[in-house]
């Protein structure tokens, strides 16, 4: 049985979930559900990143202990993914005691092997990113993401020998042994390696209490990125040791390692293609197979921001459109891997056109005609993957072309709708002639519903149940018009 291990990043709890987090998580869920349909052994991991200076400060602002603050925000992420029917196998919080123990063991191993050493870090530090920046990263002296000037900082810290892995990682990326998609993102990273290169990076902070203590020096806590990356291992039950015994393997899902696909947005691509794989090399562990990077959403051409009041929360989507329609709208909003422009108006238009007037209306018309004519159709759900529709769909899904996979299904629905309008079965008295028209259309609806399961699981199951029944009856209105 093929293995399929998919991850989202652990989302930073400095803020509540928004549509950017939703996009990554629903995309990961679509892939996980599709691979389960393909009968793969699937493990899908998501979670929250809860340590660091920013969380310590945010909790203080809210007059809460950092753990209490983290608990509240992590619960909001969990609720959001439940509302969106996300089928993750684990939700890893970096404040989980087992994760903290494993991080300590992993750092100790890297230190013992000489990959972590005491030094001093001098540089420009952006608190928003919780990252050191080079002058080249800045735009007009400001962090391009947070529009603030980084602080000059100099402090004693434990550094990780990132530079040691420069040539090895560059060779692996060039050969696609770590496949970075879309290809322009791979080119961007190769260019970064060749022009700027890797420098050793700070792995600890001395004056930050809210973090995983460095095991050999408790006056330091682990730099938040080093802690967060290890979630991809601890989420499978990894205990921090590079080699696993058979007994430990039974307790964990480590046989799923390495990740088949790691999904993320482009702002964290660089750290995921430098620090993260270097840590795995230092631990002697296999590297992720594919890193896929999606774009950002703009709202009516503007960047999402709280000050503009244009942030779209997952709960608001579900409240307005329902779970499955929200999943559809998010996944069809842009070419996956590129930026997209969205708005409530665009969502309303797409909901009405594709769901209320499209899929919902076709299902209602066809099931109503079948019931009126008292037809017993001989159709069944095709799941063998041999139909041309299945093959085209599978090829698009394998290339992460989710929007095109949905367009393919809607093209089939439109063809069915056109056949219905052209042949006008409601005007025909002969039941056999009506059956001849409706049978292939009903079969198309059933086939499309089968392939819609990864995107719209509950609605797809409703349509499958309705069209697989011996006597098909008109059901409820699937998508009330907005």
C-alpha positions in Angstrom: 0.0 0.0 0.0 1.6 3.3 -1.0 2.3 5.8 1.8 1.2 9.4 1.7 2.3 11.8 4.5 1.1 15.4 4.1 1.7 18.4 6.4 0.7 22.0 6.7 3.0 24.3 8.7 2.2 24.6 12.4 0.4 28.0 12.4 1.7 30.7 14.7 -0.7 31.5 17.5 0.1 35.2 17.4 -3.3 35.6 15.7 -6.6 33.8 15.0 -7.1 31.7 11.9 -7.8 33.5 8.6 -8.4 32.6 5.0 -4.6 32.1 4.3 -4.4 29.3 6.9 -7.7 28.0 5.5 -6.3 27.7 2.0 -3.3 25.6 3.0 -5.3 23.4 5.4 -8.2 22.7 3.0 -5.8 22.0 0.1 -3.9 19.5 2.4 -7.3 17.9 3.3 -8.3 17.7 -0.4 -5.0 15.8 -1.1 -5.4 13.6 2.0 -9.0 12.6 1.1 -8.0 12.0 -2.6 -5.1 9.7 -1.6 -7.5 7.8 0.8 -9.8 7.3 -2.1 -6.8 5.9 -4.0 -6.4 3.4 -1.1 -3.1 4.9 0.0 -2.0 4.7 3.7 -2.5 8.4 4.6 -1.3 10.5 7.5 -2.3 14.2 7.5 -0.7 16.5 10.1 -1.5 20.1 11.1 -1.1 22.1 14.3 0.0 25.2 16.1 3.4 26.8 16.8 3.2 28.3 20.3 6.6 29.5 21.6 8.8 32.6 21.1 9.1 36.2 22.0 6.1 37.3 20.0 3.8 34.9 21.9 5.3 36.0 25.3 4.6 39.6 24.4 1.1 39.0 23.0 0.1 37.0 26.1 1.4 39.9 28.3 -0.7 42.4 26.4 -3.7 40.2 27.0 -2.8 39.8 30.7 -2.6 36.1 30.3 0.0 33.5 31.0 1.6 32.4 27.6 0.2 28.8 28.0 -3.3 30.1 28.7 -3.1 32.4 25.7 -1.8 29.6 23.5 -4.6 27.3 24.7 -7.2 29.8 23.6 -5.8 30.5 20.1 -5.0 26.8 19.5 -8.6 25.9 20.3 -9.8 28.5 17.7 -7.7 26.7 15.0 -9.0 23.3 16.0 -12.6 24.7 15.9 -12.0 26.2 12.5 -10.8 22.9 11.0 -13.7 21.0 12.6 -16.2 23.4 11.1 -14.5 22.9 7.7 -14.6 19.1 8.0 -10.8 18.8 7.9 -9.8 15.2 8.3 -6.3 15.7 9.9 -5.0 12.6 11.7 -3.2 14.7 14.3 -3.1 18.3 15.5 0.3 18.9 17.0 0.8 21.7 19.5 4.4 22.7 20.1 3.6 23.1 23.8 2.9 19.3 23.9 5.2 17.8 26.6 6.2 14.9 24.3 7.1 17.4 21.5 9.2 19.4 24.0 11.1 16.3 25.2 11.8 15.3 21.6 13.1 18.8 20.7 15.5 18.6 23.6 16.8 15.2 22.6 17.2 16.3 18.9 19.1 19.5 19.9 21.4 17.5 22.2 22.2 15.1 19.3 23.0 18.0 16.9 25.2 19.6 19.7 27.0 16.3 20.4 27.8 15.9 16.7 29.3 19.4 16.6 26.5 21.0 14.6 25.5 23.5 17.3 28.1 25.7 19.0 28.2 28.7 21.3 28.8 32.0 19.5 27.5 35.5 19.2 24.9 36.7 16.7 24.9 40.2 15.4 22.4 41.2 12.9 19.1 42.9 12.0 16.2 41.2 13.8 12.6 41.5 12.8 10.3 40.8 15.7 7.3 40.3 13.4 9.1 37.4 11.5 11.1 36.3 14.5 14.0 36.1 12.0 17.3 37.8 11.4 17.4 39.7 8.2 20.2 40.7 5.9 20.3 44.1 4.3 19.4 42.4 1.0 16.1 41.2 2.4 15.0 44.7 3.3 13.0 47.1 1.1 13.9 50.8 1.8 15.4 49.6 5.1 12.1 47.9 6.2 11.1 44.2 6.5 8.9 43.7 3.3 6.3 41.7 5.3 5.9 43.8 8.4 6.9 47.3 7.1 9.1 48.0 10.2 12.8 48.6 10.5 14.5 45.5 12.1 16.4 46.1 15.3 20.2 45.8 15.5 20.7 43.0 17.9 23.8 41.4 19.3 23.6 38.5 21.8 25.2 35.3 22.9 23.5 32.4 21.4 24.0 28.8 20.2 24.4 28.7 16.4 23.6 25.9 14.0 26.2 25.1 11.3 23.8 25.8 8.4 26.7 26.8 6.1 28.1 23.3 6.4 25.2 22.0 4.4 25.2 24.6 1.6 26.7 22.4 -1.2 24.9 19.2 -0.3 21.5 20.9 -0.1 22.0 22.9 -3.3 22.9 19.6 -5.2 19.8 17.8 -3.7 17.5 20.7 -4.7 18.9 21.0 -8.2 18.4 17.2 -8.8 14.8 17.4 -7.4 15.7 15.0 -4.6 13.8 17.7 -2.6 11.3 18.7 -5.2 10.2 22.4 -4.9 7.0 23.3 -6.8 6.0 25.4 -8.7 9.3 25.4 -10.6 9.7 29.2 -10.3 9.9 28.7 -6.5 12.7 26.1 -7.1 14.5 28.6 -9.3 14.1 31.3 -6.7 15.7 29.1 -4.0 18.6 27.9 -6.3 19.3 31.5 -7.1 19.4 32.3 -3.3 21.8 29.5 -2.6 24.1 30.5 -5.5 24.1 34.3 -5.0 23.7 34.7 -1.2 24.6 31.3 0.3 23.9 29.9 3.7 25.2 31.4 6.9 25.2 29.8 10.3 21.9 30.6 12.1 21.0 31.3 15.7 19.3 28.3 17.4 18.8 29.9 20.8 17.7 33.1 22.6 19.0 34.0 26.0 16.4 36.4 27.3 13.2 34.7 26.2 11.7 32.5 28.8 8.7 31.1 26.7 10.4 28.4 24.8 12.0 24.9 25.0 15.0 25.1 27.3 18.4 24.2 25.6 19.2 20.9 27.4 22.9 21.6 28.1 22.4 25.3 29.0 19.1 26.1 30.7 19.8 29.9 30.5 18.9 29.7 26.8 15.6 28.7 25.1 15.3 27.2 21.6 14.8 29.6 18.7 11.2 29.2 17.6 11.9 27.9 14.1 14.2 25.1 15.3 11.4 24.0 17.7 8.6 24.4 15.2 10.2 22.4 12.4 10.5 19.3 14.5 6.7 19.1 14.7 6.7 17.2 11.4 8.5 14.4 13.2 6.9 14.6 16.6 3.5 14.7 15.0 4.1 11.1 14.0 5.2 10.1 17.5 8.9 10.6 17.0 10.7 10.7 20.4 13.8 12.7 19.3 16.1 9.8 18.6 17.4 9.3 15.0 17.2 5.5 15.2 14.0 3.8 16.2 13.6 0.3 17.7 10.9 -2.0 16.5 9.0 -1.5 19.8 9.1 2.3 19.4 7.9 2.0 15.8 4.8 0.2 17.0 4.0 3.2 19.2 4.5 5.8 16.5 3.7 6.4 12.8 7.4 7.0 12.0 7.1 4.4 9.2 5.3 7.1 7.3 8.5 9.3 7.2 9.5 11.2 5.1 6.7 13.6 4.1 5.4 13.0 0.7 4.2 16.6 0.4 4.7 19.6 2.6 2.3 22.5 1.8 3.0 26.1 2.7 2.7 29.7 1.6 5.6 31.5 0.0 6.6 33.6 3.1 8.1 30.5 4.8 9.6 28.8 1.7 13.2 29.9 2.4 13.4 28.6 5.9 11.8 25.3 4.8 14.4 24.8 2.1 17.4 25.8 4.1 17.2 25.4 7.9 14.7 22.5 7.9 16.4 20.1 5.5 19.8 21.0 7.1 18.4 19.9 10.5 17.3 16.6 8.9 20.8 16.0 7.4 22.3 16.8 10.8 20.0 14.2 12.4 20.6 11.6 9.7 17.0 11.5 8.7 15.5 11.3 5.1 14.4 14.6 3.5 10.8 15.6 2.4 10.0 14.5 -1.1 8.0 17.5 -2.3 7.6 21.1 -1.0 4.7 22.8 -2.7 4.3 26.5 -2.2 1.0 28.3 -2.9 0.4 32.1 -3.3 -1.3 34.7 -1.3 -4.9 35.9 -1.4 -5.5 39.6 -1.9 -8.9 41.0 -1.1 -10.1 43.3 -3.9 -6.5 43.9 -4.9 -5.4 44.8 -1.4 -3.3 42.8 1.1 -5.3 41.4 4.0 -4.9 43.5 7.1 -6.7 44.0 10.3 -6.4 47.8 10.0 -8.2 47.7 6.6 -10.8 45.4 8.2 -10.7 43.1 5.2 -9.6 39.8 6.9 -11.8 36.9 6.0 -12.1 34.3 8.8 -12.9 30.6 8.2 -15.9 30.8 10.6 -17.4 33.7 8.6 -17.2 31.6 5.4 -18.9 28.6 6.9 -21.6 30.8 8.5 -22.5 32.3 5.1 -22.0 29.5 2.6 -21.9 26.2 4.7 -18.9 23.9 5.1 -18.7 22.3 1.6 -19.5 25.4 -0.4 -16.8 27.2 1.6 -14.3 24.5 0.7 -15.2 24.7 -2.9 -15.0 28.5 -3.1 -11.6 28.6 -1.5 -10.1 25.8 -3.7 -11.5 27.2 -6.9 -10.5 30.8 -6.2 -7.0 30.8 -7.7 -4.5 28.7 -9.7 -2.9 26.7 -6.9 0.7 27.9 -6.6 -0.1 31.5 -7.7 -1.6 34.6 -6.0 -5.4 35.1 -6.2 -7.7 38.0 -5.7 -10.9 37.3 -3.8 -13.8 39.2 -2.2 -17.2 38.5 -0.7 -18.8 39.6 -4.0 -16.7 37.2 -6.0 -17.6 34.4 -3.6 -21.3 35.2 -3.9 -21.2 35.2 -7.7 -19.3 31.9 -7.8 -21.6 30.3 -5.3 -24.7 31.3 -7.2 -23.3 30.4 -10.7 -21.5 27.2 -9.9 -23.3 25.8 -6.9 -26.9 27.1 -6.7 -27.6 27.5 -10.5 -25.0 24.8 -11.5 -24.6 21.6 -9.5 -27.6 22.1 -7.2 -30.0 23.0 -10.0 -28.9 20.1 -12.2 -29.2 17.6 -9.4 -32.7 18.9 -8.5 -34.0 19.0 -12.2 -32.7 15.5 -13.0 -33.8 13.8 -9.8 -37.3 15.5 -10.1 -37.7 14.2 -13.7 -36.6 10.7 -12.7 -39.1 10.6 -9.8 -42.0 12.1 -11.9 -41.4 9.4 -14.6 -41.1 6.7 -11.9 -37.9 5.5 -13.6 -35.6 2.8 -12.1 -32.2 3.6 -13.6 -29.4 1.1 -13.7 -26.4 3.3 -12.7 -23.7 2.8 -10.2 -20.7 4.8 -8.9 -17.6 4.2 -11.1 -14.6 4.1 -8.8 -12.2 2.0 -10.8 -10.4 5.0 -12.3 -10.6 3.7 -15.9 -13.0 6.3 -17.2 -11.4 9.2 -19.3 -12.9 11.6 -16.7 -11.1 9.8 -13.8 -7.8 9.7 -15.7 -7.8 13.4 -16.5 -8.9 14.3 -13.0 -6.2 12.1 -11.4 -3.5 13.6 -13.6 -4.6 17.2 -12.5 -4.7 16.2 -8.8 -1.2 14.7 -9.1 0.0 18.0 -10.3 -1.8 20.0 -7.6 -4.0 21.6 -10.2 -7.1 21.7 -8.0 -8.8 24.6 -9.7 -8.5 22.8 -13.1 -9.7 19.5 -11.6 -12.9 21.4 -10.4 -13.2 23.0 -13.9 -13.1 19.6 -15.5 -16.0 18.4 -13.3 -18.0 21.5 -14.0 -17.4 21.1 -17.7 -19.0 17.7 -17.4 -22.0 19.1 -15.4 -22.5 21.9 -18.0 -22.5 19.3 -20.8 -25.2 17.3 -18.9 -27.2 20.6 -18.5 -26.9 21.4 -22.2 -28.1 17.9 -23.1 -31.1 18.3 -20.8 -32.1 21.7 -22.3 -31.6 20.4 -25.9 -33.5 17.1 -25.5 -36.3 18.5 -23.3 -37.3 15.2 -21.6 -40.1 16.9 -19.7 -41.9 17.4 -23.0 -41.7 13.7 -23.9 -44.5 11.3 -23.0 -42.7 8.0 -23.7 -41.0 6.8 -20.5 -38.5 4.7 -22.3 -37.4 7.7 -24.4 -37.1 9.8 -21.3 -35.1 7.1 -19.6 -32.7 7.0 -22.6 -32.0 10.7 -22.1 -31.8 10.7 -18.3 -29.7 7.6 -17.7 -26.3 8.9 -19.0 -27.0 12.3 -17.4 -27.7 10.7 -14.0 -24.5 8.5 -14.5 -22.5 11.7 -15.2 -23.8 13.3 -12.0 -22.9 10.2 -10.0 -19.4 10.1 -11.5 -18.8 13.8 -10.8 -20.1 13.4 -7.2 -17.6 10.5 -6.7 -14.7 12.8 -7.7 -16.0 15.7 -5.7 -15.6 13.8 -2.4 -12.1 15.3 -1.6 -13.5 18.8 -2.1 -17.0 18.6 -0.9 -17.3 15.4 1.2 -20.7 15.8 2.7 -22.5 17.1 -0.4 -20.8 14.5 -2.6 -22.1 11.7 -0.2 -25.6 13.2 -0.3 -25.6 13.1 -4.1 -24.1 9.6 -4.2 -26.8 8.3 -1.8 -29.6 10.0 -3.8 -28.4 8.7 -7.2 -27.5 5.3 -6.0 -30.9 4.6 -4.6 -33.1 2.1 -6.4 -35.7 4.8 -6.9 -34.2 8.3 -7.2 -36.2 11.0 -5.6 -35.9 14.8 -5.6 -34.0 15.7 -2.4 -33.5 18.9 -0.5 -32.2 22.0 -2.1 -28.4 21.6 -1.8 -27.4 25.2 -2.3 -30.0 27.9 -1.5 -29.4 31.0 -3.6 -27.7 33.9 -2.0 
